[in-house]
Amino acid sequence: MEHFFRALSYSRDGLLFLLKEQAFRQELLMIACALPCVAALRGPGALADALPWAFLVLITEALNTGIEKTVDLCTGERHPLAKAAKDCGSFACGAAIAVFFFVCARTLLL
């Protein structure tokens, strides 16, 4: 049980760190605007369809931030592999946002 509570505290610390990141805050704002619209216009079933995709955006951003911070820790130099790692993480975030957008748009247009 001790491990479980320690893991929860690490998760809390990660969330508190992410809340300092501009991209994470922007994505939270996007989700906070989109989900109520989906719920108001299409009901709780549509909200239940969109919610997992909203979490995918946040999860992807958390992983991307971890990649970026790890790369920054490992090297302060500009290196093609460091750029590639950061660019791949950025692509993953962009793809997750696009999926969330399309799920919400489909939900609102159907």
Secondary structure as GFF3:
##gff-version 3
##sequence-region A 1 110
A	DSSP	alpha_helix	2	18	.	.	.	ID=ss1
A	DSSP	alpha_helix	22	42	.	.	.	ID=ss2
A	DSSP	alpha_helix	44	74	.	.	.	ID=ss3
A	DSSP	alpha_helix	80	109	.	.	.	ID=ss4
###
